[in-house]
Amino acid sequence: LMWQHSLTQCTLKAVFPKGRKELGVSLFQALVLLRFNEGHTQTFEELFQNTGLDQTELKRTLQSLACGKVRVLVKQPQGRQVLDTDVFEMNLNFSAKALRININATVQVKETKDEQKKTQENVFKDRQYQVDAAIVRIMKTRKTLSHNLLISELYNQLKFPVMASDLKKRIESLIEREYLERDSEDSSMYNYLA
């Protein structure tokens, strides 16, 4: 079980000079906005220390609150980028016709390329035991099978997308652990070892 904090939804009741509003925000946005109960002005450094968010996540969150369509915070100096030296304050001129405003919908949480790659590697690491079990199950029933037939059979049995190179690595791992062996006459054939 992994908590996806960026996918949470909170409702904050806020009082602005131009009326009360209910703000639909993410957990991180709620953490930042609640800091403004302590004072109308907060520096980036104060928010960083008091929220416990990492810098990239805090910058993304502040950008959504101060630079997005719904600006409940005002950033000094003005601009699209959030810097470590920026100062934020509540937008006392904030007004909207609706009582409920969903700020969270305006935030697009994007995984970086490195995060995506790391996630895919972790997912496959968790699934490698399923792949190993499928290979052994297939080879146990067939005893001898060519590489191409084994790969196609694995694609039929596995319920998740997998790359052929990852399957080949798992086959090599099973050969090293002596569950399978290459045929002595034809290297594209595998034999199951009981």
Backbone as CSV, one residue per row, in Angstrom:
resi,resn,N_x,N_y,N_z,CA_x,CA_y,CA_z,C_x,C_y,C_z
1,LEU,0.850,-1.175,0.000,0.000,0.000,0.000,0.892,1.233,0.000
2,MET,0.678,2.107,-0.977,1.436,3.363,-1.040,0.460,4.524,-1.060
3,TRP,0.632,5.483,-0.168,-0.219,6.661,-0.144,0.185,7.588,-1.281
4,GLN,-0.793,8.067,-2.010,-0.564,9.039,-3.078,-1.063,10.388,-2.579
5,HIS,-0.224,11.095,-1.812,-0.643,12.341,-1.184,-1.039,13.394,-2.210
6,SER,-0.445,13.340,-3.382,-0.758,14.338,-4.400,-2.162,14.156,-4.975
7,LEU,-2.806,13.014,-4.697,-4.146,12.757,-5.222,-5.252,13.009,-4.192
8,THR,-4.894,13.523,-3.008,-5.893,13.749,-1.971,-6.717,14.990,-2.270
9,GLN,-7.856,15.086,-1.624,-8.754,16.230,-1.808,-9.173,16.737,-0.431
10,CYS,-9.008,18.019,-0.185,-9.409,18.644,1.072,-10.334,19.816,0.756
11,THR,-11.195,20.147,1.692,-12.037,21.334,1.558,-11.718,22.271,2.707
12,LEU,-11.243,23.460,2.371,-10.920,24.474,3.374,-11.961,25.586,3.302
13,LYS,-12.424,26.026,4.448,-13.323,27.176,4.502,-12.454,28.397,4.739
14,ALA,-12.522,29.357,3.812,-11.682,30.544,3.891,-12.562,31.784,3.959
15,VAL,-12.115,32.760,4.740,-12.830,34.028,4.855,-11.971,35.103,4.205
16,PHE,-12.495,35.669,3.112,-11.841,36.765,2.410,-12.651,38.029,2.680
17,PRO,-12.045,39.213,2.522,-12.815,40.448,2.718,-14.078,40.515,1.840
18,LYS,-14.060,39.852,0.702,-15.212,39.901,-0.213,-16.134,38.692,-0.059
19,GLY,-15.991,37.945,1.036,-16.917,36.844,1.298,-16.225,35.546,1.661
20,ARG,-17.052,34.595,2.145,-16.564,33.266,2.513,-16.528,32.375,1.275
21,LYS,-15.541,31.489,1.236,-15.406,30.537,0.129,-15.011,29.177,0.673
22,GLU,-15.396,28.137,-0.035,-14.938,26.785,0.252,-13.974,26.404,-0.862
23,LEU,-12.739,26.147,-0.489,-11.687,25.866,-1.464,-11.419,24.360,-1.516
24,GLY,-11.583,23.758,-2.688,-11.220,22.356,-2.901,-9.761,22.308,-3.290
25,VAL,-8.950,21.744,-2.408,-7.494,21.761,-2.615,-6.905,20.389,-2.350
26,SER,-5.658,20.211,-2.775,-4.921,18.978,-2.468,-4.375,19.080,-1.043
27,LEU,-3.856,17.986,-0.530,-3.276,17.976,0.813,-2.130,18.974,0.909
28,PHE,-1.269,19.006,-0.098,-0.125,19.913,-0.069,-0.583,21.368,-0.103
29,GLN,-1.603,21.659,-0.910,-2.130,23.024,-0.959,-2.742,23.400,0.391
30,ALA,-3.420,22.439,1.028,-4.012,22.692,2.342,-2.928,22.996,3.370
31,LEU,-1.824,22.232,3.341,-0.708,22.484,4.259,-0.192,23.910,4.126
32,VAL,-0.027,24.343,2.878,0.489,25.691,2.618,-0.521,26.737,3.073
33,LEU,-1.785,26.588,2.688,-2.793,27.596,3.023,-3.022,27.705,4.532
34,LEU,-2.956,26.590,5.236,-3.149,26.631,6.681,-2.034,27.406,7.395
35,ARG,-0.866,27.494,6.782,0.225,28.280,7.365,-0.130,29.761,7.417
36,PHE,-1.054,30.197,6.557,-1.425,31.607,6.533,-2.390,31.961,7.666
37,ASN,-2.792,30.991,8.488,-3.529,31.292,9.714,-2.603,31.949,10.735
38,GLU,-1.297,31.684,10.593,-0.298,32.245,11.502,0.038,33.694,11.158
39,GLY,-0.189,34.101,9.918,0.111,35.466,9.482,-0.174,35.600,8.002
40,HIS,-0.437,36.819,7.555,-0.816,37.037,6.155,0.364,36.923,5.198
41,THR,1.595,36.985,5.715,2.779,36.934,4.860,3.677,35.783,5.293
42,GLN,4.145,35.022,4.301,5.058,33.898,4.562,6.131,33.910,3.474
43,THR,7.381,33.672,3.863,8.442,33.540,2.872,8.496,32.089,2.401
44,PHE,9.152,31.879,1.276,9.316,30.514,0.762,10.029,29.664,1.805
45,GLU,11.061,30.227,2.427,11.861,29.483,3.409,11.020,29.079,4.620
46,GLU,10.163,29.997,5.091,9.285,29.676,6.229,8.331,28.544,5.864
47,LEU,7.748,28.629,4.668,6.826,27.582,4.216,7.560,26.250,4.068
48,PHE,8.777,26.298,3.560,9.578,25.088,3.377,9.844,24.421,4.727
49,GLN,10.211,25.201,5.721,10.523,24.647,7.049,9.272,24.166,7.770
50,ASN,8.175,24.891,7.632,6.976,24.591,8.413,6.058,23.538,7.798
51,THR,6.123,23.330,6.497,5.238,22.331,5.874,5.883,20.959,5.787
52,GLY,7.219,20.906,5.695,7.894,19.620,5.567,7.874,19.067,4.153
53,LEU,7.391,19.847,3.190,7.387,19.402,1.791,8.778,19.585,1.200
54,ASP,9.129,18.740,0.205,10.410,18.960,-0.463,10.281,20.173,-1.383
55,GLN,11.415,20.745,-1.760,11.404,22.023,-2.474,10.646,21.973,-3.794
56,THR,10.840,20.924,-4.591,10.159,20.875,-5.892,8.649,20.778,-5.712
57,GLU,8.198,19.994,-4.738,6.762,19.850,-4.486,6.182,21.154,-3.954
58,LEU,6.923,21.836,-3.077,6.465,23.108,-2.537,6.383,24.163,-3.635
59,LYS,7.376,24.196,-4.510,7.344,25.160,-5.618,6.153,24.907,-6.527
60,ARG,5.885,23.648,-6.836,4.752,23.279,-7.677,3.432,23.693,-7.011
61,THR,3.346,23.471,-5.709,2.135,23.808,-4.955,1.924,25.312,-4.901
62,LEU,2.992,26.060,-4.596,2.886,27.517,-4.535,2.550,28.107,-5.897
63,GLN,3.098,27.508,-6.943,2.795,27.981,-8.297,1.309,27.824,-8.591
64,SER,0.706,26.721,-8.139,-0.714,26.501,-8.378,-1.582,27.484,-7.595
65,LEU,-1.111,27.929,-6.439,-1.899,28.833,-5.598,-1.691,30.302,-5.935
66,ALA,-0.517,30.646,-6.472,-0.200,32.054,-6.722,-0.107,32.426,-8.196
67,CYS,0.040,31.416,-9.066,0.243,31.722,-10.485,-0.806,31.078,-11.390
68,GLY,-1.725,30.328,-10.822,-2.726,29.631,-11.626,-3.912,30.521,-11.954
69,LYS,-5.000,29.893,-12.408,-6.217,30.640,-12.745,-6.857,31.223,-11.490
70,VAL,-6.879,30.439,-10.417,-7.458,30.875,-9.152,-6.304,31.262,-8.240
71,ARG,-6.135,32.557,-8.028,-4.980,33.044,-7.260,-5.407,33.478,-5.861
72,VAL,-5.311,32.547,-4.920,-5.651,32.876,-3.539,-4.447,33.447,-2.793
73,LEU,-3.261,33.300,-3.385,-2.040,33.896,-2.836,-1.473,34.889,-3.831
74,VAL,-0.764,35.872,-3.305,-0.057,36.834,-4.144,1.426,36.616,-3.909
75,LYS,2.192,36.567,-4.998,3.633,36.295,-4.931,4.403,37.578,-5.219
76,GLN,5.433,37.824,-4.408,6.320,38.961,-4.648,7.738,38.447,-4.804
77,PRO,8.483,38.750,-5.800,8.076,39.521,-6.971,7.183,38.682,-7.882
78,GLN,6.392,39.362,-8.699,5.475,38.663,-9.585,6.246,37.917,-10.666
79,GLY,5.651,36.843,-11.169,6.264,36.026,-12.213,5.733,34.613,-12.149
80,ARG,6.016,33.817,-13.171,5.515,32.450,-13.259,6.361,31.471,-12.440
81,GLN,7.654,31.769,-12.283,8.551,30.860,-11.569,8.560,31.178,-10.082
82,VAL,8.600,30.149,-9.263,8.705,30.319,-7.813,10.170,30.137,-7.431
83,LEU,10.719,31.149,-6.761,12.119,31.125,-6.349,12.214,31.011,-4.830
84,ASP,13.385,30.644,-4.340,13.607,30.476,-2.901,13.485,31.791,-2.138
85,THR,13.603,32.915,-2.834,13.573,34.231,-2.184,12.189,34.877,-2.224
86,ASP,11.200,34.223,-2.802,9.865,34.806,-2.963,9.140,34.923,-1.630
87,VAL,8.240,35.904,-1.570,7.394,36.137,-0.407,5.945,36.007,-0.868
88,PHE,5.125,35.325,-0.054,3.729,35.067,-0.410,2.813,35.673,0.644
89,GLU,1.674,36.167,0.195,0.669,36.673,1.124,-0.716,36.340,0.591
90,MET,-1.694,36.344,1.505,-3.065,36.051,1.095,-3.537,37.138,0.136
91,ASN,-4.288,36.737,-0.868,-4.841,37.681,-1.844,-6.124,38.254,-1.255
92,LEU,-6.023,39.423,-0.626,-7.176,40.045,0.021,-8.196,40.549,-0.990
93,ASN,-7.789,40.666,-2.255,-8.705,41.103,-3.315,-9.378,39.930,-4.018
94,PHE,-9.155,38.727,-3.513,-9.715,37.533,-4.165,-11.239,37.567,-4.115
95,SER,-11.836,37.323,-5.264,-13.302,37.217,-5.320,-13.671,36.223,-6.408
96,ALA,-14.776,35.550,-6.191,-15.310,34.615,-7.172,-16.808,34.507,-6.925
97,LYS,-17.569,34.270,-7.976,-19.021,34.180,-7.842,-19.438,32.926,-7.086
98,ALA,-18.758,31.827,-7.356,-19.131,30.542,-6.759,-18.695,30.475,-5.298
99,LEU,-19.467,29.759,-4.492,-19.097,29.525,-3.095,-17.969,28.494,-3.013
100,ARG,-18.107,27.420,-3.823,-17.090,26.356,-3.842,-16.188,26.545,-5.060
101,ILE,-14.894,26.566,-4.788,-13.908,26.743,-5.856,-12.926,25.581,-5.779
102,ASN,-12.787,24.873,-6.886,-11.881,23.728,-6.915,-10.541,24.174,-7.487
103,ILE,-9.600,24.450,-6.607,-8.254,24.862,-7.031,-7.462,23.639,-7.463
104,ASN,-7.753,22.511,-6.840,-7.021,21.275,-7.123,-7.145,20.865,-8.583
105,ALA,-8.264,21.181,-9.236,-8.456,20.789,-10.636,-7.499,21.539,-11.555
106,THR,-7.034,22.698,-11.109,-6.142,23.480,-11.958,-4.705,23.005,-11.874
107,VAL,-4.405,22.160,-10.899,-3.037,21.652,-10.727,-2.880,20.380,-11.537
108,GLN,-1.847,20.328,-12.324,-1.540,19.091,-13.027,-0.269,18.541,-12.433
109,VAL,-0.415,17.477,-11.661,0.758,16.856,-11.059,1.407,15.990,-12.122
110,LYS,2.626,16.341,-12.476,3.328,15.596,-13.513,4.541,14.916,-12.909
111,GLU,4.704,13.661,-13.288,5.906,12.947,-12.881,7.038,13.339,-13.821
112,THR,8.203,13.544,-13.277,9.351,13.817,-14.129,9.749,12.522,-14.826
113,LYS,10.590,12.633,-15.832,11.048,11.448,-16.572,11.745,10.465,-15.634
114,ASP,12.579,10.990,-14.727,13.291,10.131,-13.780,12.313,9.413,-12.857
115,GLU,11.283,10.140,-12.391,10.284,9.527,-11.515,9.520,8.432,-12.248
116,GLN,9.179,8.696,-13.517,8.466,7.691,-14.312,9.307,6.437,-14.481
117,LYS,10.583,6.625,-14.812,11.476,5.490,-15.022,11.642,4.695,-13.727
118,LYS,11.813,5.405,-12.624,11.978,4.756,-11.325,10.713,3.984,-10.950
119,THR,9.564,4.573,-11.212,8.288,3.914,-10.917,8.138,2.643,-11.731
120,GLN,8.454,2.726,-13.037,8.350,1.546,-13.900,9.301,0.442,-13.445
121,GLU,10.516,0.820,-13.040,11.478,-0.171,-12.552,10.975,-0.837,-11.274
122,ASN,10.425,-0.039,-10.369,9.903,-0.590,-9.116,8.711,-1.510,-9.359
123,VAL,7.854,-1.130,-10.294,6.689,-1.967,-10.618,7.164,-3.295,-11.194
124,PHE,8.131,-3.253,-12.118,8.610,-4.506,-12.697,9.334,-5.346,-11.657
125,LYS,10.061,-4.689,-10.736,10.743,-5.439,-9.676,9.718,-6.205,-8.838
126,ASP,8.578,-5.574,-8.567,7.509,-6.244,-7.825,6.882,-7.375,-8.632
127,ARG,6.852,-7.215,-9.946,6.201,-8.212,-10.806,7.129,-9.316,-11.274
128,GLN,8.417,-9.208,-11.022,9.362,-10.195,-11.553,9.077,-11.592,-11.012
129,TYR,8.541,-11.682,-9.811,8.218,-12.995,-9.256,7.048,-13.624,-10.004
130,GLN,6.109,-12.796,-10.437,4.996,-13.299,-11.253,5.513,-13.796,-12.597
131,VAL,6.460,-13.071,-13.174,7.051,-13.469,-14.455,7.806,-14.783,-14.285
132,ASP,8.612,-14.873,-13.227,9.364,-16.108,-12.960,8.413,-17.297,-12.801
133,ALA,7.346,-17.096,-12.042,6.385,-18.180,-11.809,5.723,-18.596,-13.112
134,ALA,5.401,-17.628,-13.971,4.769,-17.959,-15.258,5.726,-18.751,-16.147
135,ILE,6.986,-18.349,-16.170,7.982,-19.069,-16.984,8.099,-20.510,-16.498
136,VAL,8.248,-20.685,-15.191,8.391,-22.039,-14.629,7.137,-22.861,-14.903
137,ARG,5.960,-22.258,-14.744,4.704,-22.962,-14.979,4.609,-23.451,-16.431
138,ILE,4.960,-22.572,-17.373,4.908,-22.924,-18.797,5.913,-24.031,-19.105
139,MET,7.135,-23.855,-18.611,8.185,-24.831,-18.913,7.929,-26.171,-18.228
140,LYS,7.287,-26.146,-17.092,6.982,-27.383,-16.383,6.001,-28.233,-17.184
141,THR,5.039,-27.573,-17.838,4.057,-28.333,-18.635,4.622,-28.730,-19.990
142,ARG,5.449,-27.893,-20.594,5.958,-28.153,-21.949,7.288,-28.895,-21.974
143,LYS,8.055,-28.830,-20.910,9.385,-29.457,-20.775,10.438,-28.830,-21.692
144,THR,10.157,-28.695,-22.995,11.082,-28.081,-23.946,10.300,-27.097,-24.803
145,LEU,10.895,-25.911,-25.003,10.183,-24.879,-25.751,11.188,-23.929,-26.373
146,SER,10.864,-23.416,-27.565,11.746,-22.442,-28.209,11.550,-21.072,-27.543
147,HIS,12.534,-20.220,-27.729,12.499,-18.885,-27.122,11.258,-18.109,-27.586
148,ASN,11.001,-18.085,-28.876,9.877,-17.318,-29.421,8.531,-17.835,-28.907
149,LEU,8.390,-19.149,-28.823,7.137,-19.703,-28.317,6.958,-19.394,-26.829
150,LEU,8.052,-19.440,-26.073,7.984,-19.120,-24.651,7.566,-17.659,-24.452
151,ILE,8.157,-16.768,-25.218,7.823,-15.337,-25.120,6.355,-15.107,-25.467
152,SER,5.883,-15.709,-26.555,4.481,-15.511,-26.948,3.524,-16.096,-25.906
153,GLU,3.899,-17.231,-25.326,3.080,-17.836,-24.276,3.040,-16.941,-23.025
154,LEU,4.169,-16.320,-22.722,4.216,-15.396,-21.579,3.323,-14.184,-21.813
155,TYR,3.344,-13.637,-23.029,2.471,-12.505,-23.348,1.002,-12.889,-23.180
156,ASN,0.655,-14.139,-23.507,-0.730,-14.589,-23.353,-1.108,-14.748,-21.885
157,GLN,-0.177,-15.216,-21.065,-0.491,-15.501,-19.665,-0.420,-14.281,-18.748
158,LEU,0.524,-13.389,-19.013,0.711,-12.244,-18.121,-0.372,-11.196,-18.365
159,LYS,-0.919,-10.681,-17.298,-2.033,-9.736,-17.371,-1.563,-8.282,-17.405
160,PHE,-0.276,-8.045,-17.438,0.250,-6.686,-17.441,1.236,-6.533,-18.591
161,PRO,1.426,-5.300,-19.080,2.371,-5.090,-20.183,3.806,-5.325,-19.721
162,VAL,4.565,-5.988,-20.564,5.952,-6.288,-20.223,6.786,-6.256,-21.503
163,MET,8.034,-5.828,-21.373,8.913,-5.742,-22.536,9.653,-7.064,-22.715
164,ALA,9.918,-7.395,-23.971,10.608,-8.648,-24.288,11.985,-8.701,-23.633
165,SER,12.664,-7.554,-23.542,14.002,-7.531,-22.918,13.919,-7.905,-21.436
166,ASP,12.844,-7.477,-20.765,12.665,-7.841,-19.353,12.392,-9.339,-19.209
167,LEU,11.631,-9.912,-20.149,11.365,-11.351,-20.118,12.657,-12.126,-20.324
168,LYS,13.473,-11.645,-21.249,14.756,-12.311,-21.524,15.649,-12.304,-20.282
169,LYS,15.651,-11.174,-19.544,16.444,-11.093,-18.312,15.957,-12.111,-17.281
170,ARG,14.638,-12.263,-17.172,14.076,-13.211,-16.207,14.398,-14.650,-16.615
171,ILE,14.402,-14.935,-17.920,14.767,-16.279,-18.403,16.225,-16.557,-18.060
172,GLU,17.096,-15.568,-18.296,18.516,-15.725,-17.975,18.710,-15.952,-16.478
173,SER,17.925,-15.237,-15.664,18.006,-15.415,-14.216,17.627,-16.846,-13.819
174,LEU,16.592,-17.398,-14.451,16.172,-18.766,-14.147,17.194,-19.790,-14.630
175,ILE,17.889,-19.476,-15.710,18.968,-20.362,-16.188,20.108,-20.368,-15.161
176,GLU,20.454,-19.173,-14.649,21.512,-19.071,-13.638,21.144,-19.822,-12.363
177,ARG,19.869,-19.790,-12.009,19.412,-20.462,-10.789,19.047,-21.926,-11.041
178,GLU,19.328,-22.398,-12.248,19.181,-23.794,-12.663,17.743,-24.316,-12.608
179,TYR,16.800,-23.449,-13.005,15.426,-23.897,-13.226,15.259,-24.313,-14.685
180,LEU,16.035,-23.641,-15.553,16.023,-23.925,-16.995,17.456,-24.107,-17.469
181,GLU,17.564,-24.682,-18.671,18.869,-24.731,-19.329,18.652,-24.556,-20.821
182,ARG,19.682,-24.053,-21.492,19.632,-23.961,-22.955,19.896,-25.350,-23.518
183,ASP,19.244,-25.660,-24.615,19.454,-26.940,-25.279,20.882,-26.975,-25.815
184,SER,21.573,-28.090,-25.652,22.976,-28.193,-26.079,23.132,-28.136,-27.597
185,GLU,22.098,-28.540,-28.351,22.182,-28.540,-29.811,21.625,-27.257,-30.429
186,ASP,20.569,-26.692,-29.834,19.933,-25.490,-30.374,19.813,-24.466,-29.251
187,SER,20.572,-23.348,-29.340,20.604,-22.364,-28.247,19.308,-21.566,-28.118
188,SER,18.413,-21.655,-29.110,17.143,-20.942,-29.001,16.070,-21.791,-28.314
189,MET,16.449,-22.986,-27.872,15.513,-23.879,-27.175,15.868,-23.914,-25.692
190,TYR,14.836,-24.010,-24.851,15.023,-24.112,-23.405,14.458,-25.429,-22.926
191,ASN,15.155,-26.031,-21.957,14.680,-27.259,-21.325,14.402,-26.981,-19.853
192,TYR,13.341,-27.587,-19.366,13.005,-27.439,-17.945,13.788,-28.449,-17.142
193,LEU,14.374,-27.997,-16.038,15.124,-28.914,-15.149,14.258,-29.202,-13.924
194,ALA,13.941,-30.476,-13.696,13.072,-30.851,-12.565,13.822,-30.802,-11.259
